[in-house]
Amino acid sequence: MPKDDRERKWVTFNHFILHFRPVRVPAKTLSYTHTFGLGGMSLVLVLLLVGTGVLLMFAYEPAPGDAYDSVLRLQENVTFGKFVRGVHHWSANLLIVVMVLHLFRVVFTGAFHPPRQFNWVIGLGLLACVLASNFTGYLLPWDQLSYWAITISTGMLGYVPWGGGWLQAAVRGGNEIGRATLITFYTLHTTVVPVLIFVLMGFHFWRVRRARGVVVPRAPGEAVDERPEKVLGLPFLFMKEFVVALILVASVFLFSALVAAPLGEAANAGMSPNPAKAPWYFMGFQELLLHFHPVFAVVLLPLAGAVGLAMIAYLGYGEDPSGIWFVSRRGRALARAAAGVALVLTPILVMADEWLLDLAGMAPGLPPILRDGVVPVGALGLAFWAGYRWVRTRKSATRAEAVQTAFVFFAVAFLVLTAIGVWFRGPGMALGWAG
């Protein structure tokens, strides 16, 4: 190969790599407490999932009559089989936690403001793909836990107006969970969703590079430094990322060696466990289903939440709080107050609806969609709007501070609903300690 051609190829290769790994980075961004390494941790966990997933494919048989037995053989007869499956299982669950924490970090440091708005949307798409990956992989062991969790989750699709039945049948591959469902989930889990994750992940990292790296931290009232002090990415950034990756991998390996991935009895379509619950990351939605009309719990409220999350980057704030934790000192105080209110108010409303309120008895002639949907959601919406206006007027909060306050309130409320669904819903989904 001519020398000029070799040089051009090296220049092209280096230019491509440098879009993802900058030569120099702002020195302030190297502080661990600024990003906590959450973005890099997500990448490491994805790579762990790919590596262990490929190994699991050698032993797994995607057929209802063989899937459970193949997982059992893997754990009992294959050297390190239980460990590999444990790494895959716990990495998948940890990835959701890490990505949600990363989302919180982006919000609380204002890292979704220009020029990063579209990358915020890409990040939300990545989170959706990770949830889809976990959801499709949840069924593959074909045990009682996974079978009925997917039955409950796909059953929620039936509540979608007009096309719910068709959508549910399309996901299941028929009216019931069976061979077609397992093949569909296996294909999505091992090919379609991973491709989407890697495409979006590459685009996400490239957009971060295009925006000159992660947002530079600054104190409240401090002006944006247009020319921050920079240091070489290699070795300073690389060594920090490498150490975080080593600690993360070692922690996952140790936990997987000590705690095996759960595997219950083989799936039995004729015997439902009590209670039958969705996967833990969808328990917040299942909890909503206990309190609101299905159209609101499964469709309208999640859709409003997704649209709201996407839109917060495009509201037009008239200021640039990027890099400042919690926007300002007042923003920090409002965030603490919102978290406290959500922590107290959410369980109170759940207990009141469970034990005190009987809307069906109070308004027996009212259609269910009005009684369990429009009326309670409208009342809560008005209460929220009044609180938002109070924060804006009485507390003189800026739009950035008010939006952050609203985000904290809803995020904490949903986390509380998830915790209630996981730990405080017993037989018959009755409220109490689930053990």
C-alpha positions in Angstrom: 0.0 0.0 0.0 1.4 3.4 -0.9 2.6 5.6 2.0 0.2 8.4 1.2 -2.8 6.0 1.3 -1.6 4.6 4.6 -1.3 8.1 6.1 -4.7 9.1 4.8 -6.2 6.0 6.5 -4.5 6.7 9.8 -5.7 10.3 9.7 -9.3 9.2 9.0 -9.1 6.6 11.7 -7.7 9.1 14.3 -10.2 11.7 13.3 -13.1 9.2 13.9 -11.7 8.1 17.2 -11.1 11.7 18.4 -14.8 12.4 17.9 -15.4 10.1 20.8 -12.3 10.6 22.9 -11.0 14.2 22.9 -7.3 15.0 23.0 -7.9 17.7 25.7 -10.7 18.0 28.3 -11.5 20.8 30.8 -9.7 20.1 34.0 -12.8 20.8 36.1 -14.7 18.0 34.4 -12.3 15.4 35.8 -13.8 15.8 39.3 -15.5 12.4 40.1 -18.3 14.1 42.0 -19.3 16.1 38.9 -20.3 13.1 36.7 -19.7 10.2 39.0 -18.5 8.3 35.9 -22.1 7.2 35.2 -21.9 7.6 31.4 -18.7 5.4 31.3 -20.2 2.9 33.7 -23.2 2.5 31.4 -20.8 1.7 28.5 -18.9 -0.8 30.6 -22.2 -2.5 31.7 -23.4 -2.7 28.1 -20.1 -4.4 27.1 -20.4 -6.8 30.0 -23.9 -7.6 28.8 -22.8 -8.2 25.2 -19.9 -10.5 26.3 -21.9 -12.6 28.7 -24.9 -12.6 26.4 -22.9 -14.2 23.6 -21.6 -16.9 26.0 -25.2 -17.6 27.1 -26.4 -18.0 23.5 -24.2 -21.1 23.2 -26.2 -22.9 25.9 -29.7 -21.4 25.6 -32.5 -23.0 23.6 -35.3 -20.5 22.7 -38.2 -23.0 22.8 -40.8 -23.2 25.6 -40.1 -26.9 26.2 -36.4 -26.4 26.3 -35.7 -22.9 27.5 -36.0 -23.5 31.3 -34.1 -26.8 31.1 -31.2 -25.2 29.1 -30.9 -22.5 31.8 -31.0 -25.1 34.5 -28.3 -27.1 32.8 -26.2 -24.0 32.3 -26.3 -23.3 36.0 -25.7 -26.8 37.2 -23.6 -28.5 34.6 -21.6 -25.8 32.8 -18.4 -24.6 34.3 -18.9 -21.0 35.5 -22.4 -21.1 33.9 -24.1 -19.8 37.0 -21.5 -17.0 37.3 -21.8 -15.9 33.7 -25.6 -15.8 34.0 -25.3 -13.9 37.2 -23.0 -11.3 35.7 -25.5 -10.9 32.8 -28.5 -10.6 35.1 -27.1 -8.2 37.6 -25.4 -6.1 35.0 -28.8 -5.7 33.2 -30.5 -4.6 36.4 -27.6 -2.3 37.5 -27.6 -0.7 34.0 -31.1 0.6 34.6 -30.1 2.1 37.9 -27.0 3.7 36.5 -28.8 5.2 33.6 -31.5 6.7 35.7 -28.9 8.2 38.0 -27.1 9.5 34.9 -30.4 11.1 33.8 -30.7 12.7 37.3 -27.2 14.0 37.0 -27.9 15.6 33.6 -31.0 17.3 35.0 -29.4 18.5 38.2 -26.3 19.9 36.4 -28.4 21.6 33.7 -26.6 19.5 31.0 -29.6 19.5 28.7 -29.4 23.1 27.8 -28.1 24.4 24.4 -26.2 22.9 22.6 -27.1 19.6 24.2 -31.0 19.5 23.8 -31.1 16.9 21.1 -28.6 14.7 22.9 -31.0 14.7 25.9 -33.6 13.2 23.6 -31.1 10.6 22.3 -30.3 9.7 25.9 -34.0 9.2 26.7 -34.2 6.9 23.6 -31.2 5.0 25.0 -33.0 4.5 28.3 -36.1 3.3 26.5 -34.0 0.8 24.6 -32.3 -0.5 27.8 -35.7 -1.0 29.4 -36.8 -2.8 26.2 -33.7 -5.0 26.4 -34.4 -5.9 30.0 -38.0 -6.5 29.3 -37.4 -8.8 26.4 -34.7 -10.7 28.3 -36.9 -11.1 31.3 -39.0 -13.8 29.7 -36.1 -16.0 28.4 -35.5 -18.1 31.5 -39.1 -19.3 31.1 -39.7 -19.7 34.9 -42.8 -18.8 36.8 -41.5 -15.4 37.8 -40.6 -14.3 34.2 -43.6 -15.9 32.6 -46.2 -14.2 34.7 -44.3 -10.9 34.9 -44.4 -10.7 31.1 -48.0 -11.9 31.1 -48.9 -9.0 33.4 -46.8 -6.4 31.5 -48.1 -7.4 28.0 -51.6 -7.6 29.5 -51.4 -3.8 30.1 -51.1 -3.2 26.4 -54.7 -4.4 26.1 -55.8 -1.2 27.7 -54.5 1.0 24.9 -57.6 2.5 23.2 -58.6 1.2 19.8 -55.5 -0.9 18.9 -54.8 -2.4 22.3 -55.9 -5.9 21.5 -54.0 -5.9 18.2 -50.8 -4.5 19.9 -51.0 -7.1 22.6 -51.4 -9.9 20.1 -48.5 -8.5 18.0 -46.1 -8.5 21.0 -47.2 -11.9 22.2 -47.4 -13.4 18.8 -50.9 -14.5 19.5 -53.5 -14.4 22.3 -51.3 -16.2 24.9 -47.7 -16.3 25.9 -46.1 -19.1 24.0 -43.5 -20.2 21.4 -44.1 -17.2 19.2 -43.7 -14.9 22.1 -40.4 -16.5 23.2 -39.0 -16.4 19.6 -40.0 -12.7 19.2 -38.5 -11.7 22.6 -35.3 -13.7 21.9 -34.9 -12.1 18.5 -35.5 -8.6 19.8 -33.2 -9.2 22.8 -30.3 -10.6 20.9 -30.3 -8.6 17.7 -32.7 -5.7 17.2 -32.4 -3.9 20.5 -28.6 -4.3 20.9 -28.2 -2.8 17.4 -30.4 0.1 18.4 -28.5 0.6 21.6 -25.1 0.7 19.9 -26.3 3.1 17.2 -27.8 5.5 19.7 -24.9 5.1 22.1 -22.4 6.0 19.4 -24.5 8.9 18.3 -24.8 10.0 21.9 -21.1 10.0 22.6 -20.4 11.8 19.3 -22.9 14.5 20.3 -21.2 14.9 23.6 -17.9 15.3 21.8 -19.5 17.8 19.4 -20.7 19.9 22.4 -17.0 20.1 23.6 -17.4 17.4 26.2 -19.5 17.2 29.3 -20.8 20.5 30.8 -18.1 22.3 32.8 -19.0 22.7 36.5 -19.4 26.1 38.1 -20.7 27.7 41.2 -24.0 29.6 41.5 -23.5 33.1 40.1 -20.2 32.2 38.4 -20.1 33.2 34.7 -19.5 30.6 32.0 -15.8 30.2 31.3 -15.4 30.3 27.5 -11.8 29.1 27.6 -11.5 26.8 30.6 -8.2 25.3 31.6 -7.6 22.0 29.8 -5.5 18.9 30.3 -4.7 15.9 28.2 -7.4 13.3 27.9 -4.6 10.7 28.0 -3.6 9.9 30.7 -5.8 12.0 33.0 -9.3 11.2 31.7 -8.4 7.7 30.5 -6.9 6.7 33.9 -10.0 7.9 35.8 -12.3 6.0 33.5 -10.1 2.9 33.6 -10.1 2.9 37.4 -13.9 3.3 37.6 -14.3 0.5 35.0 -12.1 -1.8 37.0 -13.9 -1.1 40.3 -17.3 -1.6 38.5 -16.3 -4.9 36.9 -14.8 -6.2 40.1 -18.0 -5.3 42.0 -20.3 -6.9 39.5 -18.1 -10.1 39.4 -18.0 -10.3 43.2 -21.7 -9.8 43.7 -22.5 -12.3 40.9 -20.2 -14.9 42.6 -22.0 -14.4 45.9 -25.6 -13.9 44.8 -27.0 -16.1 42.0 -29.4 -14.8 39.5 -33.0 -15.9 40.5 -34.5 -18.9 38.8 -37.9 -20.2 40.1 -39.9 -23.2 39.1 -40.6 -23.9 35.4 -43.4 -21.7 33.9 -46.9 -23.1 34.4 -49.6 -21.3 32.4 -52.2 -22.9 34.6 -51.0 -21.7 38.0 -50.5 -18.0 38.6 -48.4 -16.9 41.5 -50.0 -14.6 44.1 -49.3 -11.8 43.7 -48.4 -11.7 40.0 -46.1 -8.7 39.5 -44.5 -7.0 36.5 -40.7 -6.6 36.5 -39.5 -4.2 39.2 -38.8 -1.4 36.7 -42.4 -1.4 35.6 -43.9 -1.8 39.1 -44.6 2.0 39.2 -47.0 1.6 36.3 -48.6 -1.4 37.8 -49.1 0.6 41.0 -50.7 3.4 38.9 -53.1 0.8 37.5 -54.4 0.1 41.0 -55.4 3.7 41.5 -56.5 5.1 38.1 -58.5 4.0 35.1 -56.3 1.7 32.8 -56.4 4.3 29.9 -54.8 6.9 32.2 -52.5 4.5 34.1 -51.1 2.7 31.0 -51.4 5.2 28.2 -52.0 8.9 29.1 -49.9 9.3 32.2 -46.8 7.5 30.9 -47.2 9.3 27.6 -47.4 12.7 29.4 -44.3 11.8 31.4 -42.3 10.8 28.3 -43.3 14.0 26.4 -42.7 16.1 29.5 -39.2 14.7 29.9 -38.4 15.3 26.2 -39.7 18.8 26.3 -37.9 20.1 29.3 -34.8 20.7 27.1 -36.8 22.9 24.8 -38.9 25.2 27.1 -36.8 28.3 26.6 -35.4 29.3 30.0 -33.9 32.7 29.2 -30.8 31.8 31.2 -28.0 29.3 31.1 -27.7 27.4 34.4 -25.6 24.6 32.8 -22.9 23.3 35.0 -24.5 24.6 38.3 -25.7 21.8 40.5 -29.5 22.3 41.2 -29.5 25.6 39.2 -28.9 27.8 42.2 -29.0 27.8 46.0 -32.7 28.5 45.9 -33.1 25.7 43.4 -31.4 23.3 45.7 -33.7 24.3 48.6 -36.8 23.9 46.4 -35.6 20.5 45.2 -35.2 19.3 48.8 -38.7 20.6 49.6 -40.2 18.9 46.5 -38.5 15.6 47.4 -39.8 15.8 51.0 -43.4 16.6 49.9 -43.4 13.7 47.4 -42.0 11.3 50.0 -44.7 12.1 52.5 -47.7 12.8 50.2 -47.4 9.8 47.8 -47.8 7.1 50.5 -50.6 9.1 52.1 -52.5 9.2 48.9 -51.9 5.5 48.2 -53.1 4.5 51.7 -56.1 6.9 51.4 -57.2 5.4 48.1 -56.6 1.9 49.4 -58.4 2.2 52.7 -60.5 5.4 52.9 -61.8 6.5 49.5 -64.5 4.7 47.7 -65.2 6.6 44.6 -67.4 3.8 43.2 -69.7 4.1 46.2 -69.6 7.9 46.2 -70.5 8.2 42.5 -72.0 4.9 41.4 -73.6 6.4 38.3 -70.4 8.0 37.0 -68.6 6.2 34.1 -65.4 4.5 35.2 -63.2 6.6 32.9 -64.5 9.7 34.6 -64.6 8.4 38.1 -61.2 6.7 38.1 -59.5 8.8 35.4 -60.7 12.3 34.6 -61.8 13.3 38.1 -58.7 12.1 40.2 -56.1 13.0 37.5 -57.8 16.4 37.0 -57.8 17.1 40.8 -54.1 16.1 41.1 -53.3 18.2 38.0 -54.9 21.3 39.4 -53.1 20.7 42.8 -49.8 20.4 40.9 -50.5 23.5 38.8 -51.3 25.5 42.0 -48.1 24.3 43.6 -46.1 25.2 40.4 -47.6 28.7 40.3 -46.9 29.1 44.1 -43.3 28.2 43.5 -43.0 30.7 40.6 -44.8 33.6 42.3 -44.4 33.3 46.1 -40.9 31.8 46.0 -39.9 33.9 43.0 -38.4 30.9 41.3 -37.0 31.1 37.8 -38.4 28.7 35.1 -35.3 26.5 35.5 -35.8 26.3 39.2 -39.5 25.6 38.9 -39.1 22.9 36.2 -36.4 21.2 38.3 -38.7 21.3 41.3 -41.5 19.7 39.3 -39.1 17.1 38.0 -37.9 16.2 41.5 -41.5 15.9 42.7 -42.6 13.5 40.0 -39.4 11.5 40.0 -39.6 10.9 43.7 -43.3 10.2 43.6 -42.8 7.5 40.9 -39.9 6.0 42.8 -42.1 5.8 45.9 -44.8 4.1 43.8 -42.2 1.6 42.5 -41.0 0.8 46.0 -44.6 0.3 47.2 -45.3 -2.0 44.3 -42.1 -4.0 44.9 -42.1 -4.3 48.7 -45.6 -3.4 50.0 -48.0 -5.4 47.7 -48.8 -8.8 49.0 -51.3 -11.5 48.0 -54.1 -10.1 45.9 -51.9 -6.9 45.5 -53.2 -5.9 49.0 -51.3 -3.1 50.7 -48.9 -4.4 53.3 -45.4 -5.8 53.8 -44.7 -8.2 51.0 -41.6 -9.7 52.6 
